[in-house]
Amino acid sequence: MIETIRQGLAEDGFKVSINKLCQWFDMPRRTVYYKSVKAAPKVQPRFAEPIKAMINEEPSFGYRTVAALLGFNNTVQRIFQLRGWQVKKRPIGFGSRVQALPSVATAPNQRWATDLCRVWGGRDGWLVLALVIDCHTRELLGWHLSRSGKAKTAEAALEQALIAR
């Protein structure tokens, strides 16, 4: 990062030392000059080939299942990570959804909508705001702010909307 900033400044005609940039960004110089001496991790083909074959055969198997079936230890998870092999998750518990119809109001006072939201009230902490709007005009008809999110909060907002109409 420091080197790219230094090169960008040099292109703009400003010569700034790495020492000065490290001071500006409060970063030790050794992090700029650090070169890793670790070799890239290697995957042995005798492990990778049977794992890949099993993934191709059963794409829903995770690394634990593959390790148990092949009799390998923790090497399977590491190989999954190094090779970037992702397991496609099975869809669980998603049934058909009910088709929602659009809320269409052709005139005012045909349909109202309510909603509750939490707002930060400073010293009072979290408060609950209940709103009532007209779906046709999008006009705010009533609201109520309370410390508890009980049904009385929404009821008070609806009563205010009824009184205003």
MORAVEN-V641106 format. One record per backbone hydrogen bond with DSSP energy under -1.0 kcal/mol. NH is the residue of the N-H (numbers start at 1). CO is the residue of the C=O. E is the energy in kcal/mol with one decimal. If there is no record, write none. Layout:
nh=NH co=CO e=E
nh=NH co=CO e=E
//
This chain:
nh=5 co=1 e=-2.0
nh=6 co=2 e=-2.5
nh=7 co=3 e=-2.4
nh=8 co=4 e=-2.2
nh=9 co=5 e=-2.4
nh=10 co=6 e=-2.1
nh=11 co=7 e=-2.1
nh=12 co=8 e=-1.2
nh=13 co=10 e=-1.2
nh=14 co=9 e=-3.1
nh=21 co=17 e=-2.2
nh=22 co=18 e=-2.5
nh=23 co=19 e=-1.7
nh=24 co=20 e=-2.3
nh=25 co=21 e=-2.2
nh=27 co=22 e=-2.8
nh=32 co=29 e=-1.1
nh=33 co=29 e=-1.7
nh=47 co=44 e=-1.6
nh=48 co=44 e=-2.2
nh=49 co=45 e=-2.3
nh=51 co=47 e=-1.4
nh=52 co=48 e=-2.7
nh=53 co=49 e=-2.2
nh=54 co=50 e=-2.1
nh=55 co=51 e=-2.2
nh=56 co=52 e=-2.3
nh=57 co=53 e=-1.9
nh=58 co=54 e=-3.0
nh=61 co=58 e=-1.6
nh=66 co=62 e=-2.3
nh=67 co=63 e=-2.4
nh=68 co=64 e=-2.2
nh=69 co=65 e=-2.6
nh=70 co=66 e=-2.4
nh=71 co=67 e=-1.4
nh=72 co=67 e=-1.2
nh=76 co=73 e=-1.2
nh=78 co=74 e=-1.4
nh=79 co=75 e=-2.4
nh=80 co=76 e=-2.4
nh=81 co=77 e=-2.1
nh=82 co=78 e=-2.8
nh=83 co=79 e=-2.5
nh=84 co=80 e=-1.0
nh=85 co=80 e=-1.5
nh=104 co=102 e=-1.1
nh=110 co=107 e=-1.1
nh=113 co=133 e=-2.5
nh=115 co=131 e=-1.7
nh=117 co=129 e=-2.1
nh=119 co=127 e=-2.5
nh=121 co=125 e=-3.0
nh=124 co=121 e=-1.6
nh=125 co=122 e=-1.6
nh=127 co=119 e=-3.1
nh=128 co=146 e=-3.6
nh=129 co=117 e=-3.3
nh=130 co=144 e=-3.0
nh=131 co=115 e=-2.6
nh=132 co=142 e=-2.3
nh=133 co=113 e=-2.7
nh=134 co=139 e=-2.2
nh=135 co=111 e=-2.7
nh=138 co=134 e=-2.0
nh=141 co=132 e=-2.8
nh=142 co=132 e=-1.5
nh=144 co=130 e=-1.9
nh=146 co=128 e=-2.5
nh=153 co=150 e=-1.4
nh=155 co=151 e=-2.4
nh=156 co=152 e=-2.4
nh=157 co=153 e=-1.6
nh=158 co=154 e=-2.2
nh=159 co=155 e=-2.4
nh=160 co=156 e=-2.0
nh=161 co=157 e=-1.8
nh=162 co=158 e=-2.4
nh=163 co=159 e=-2.2
nh=164 co=160 e=-2.1
nh=165 co=161 e=-1.3
//
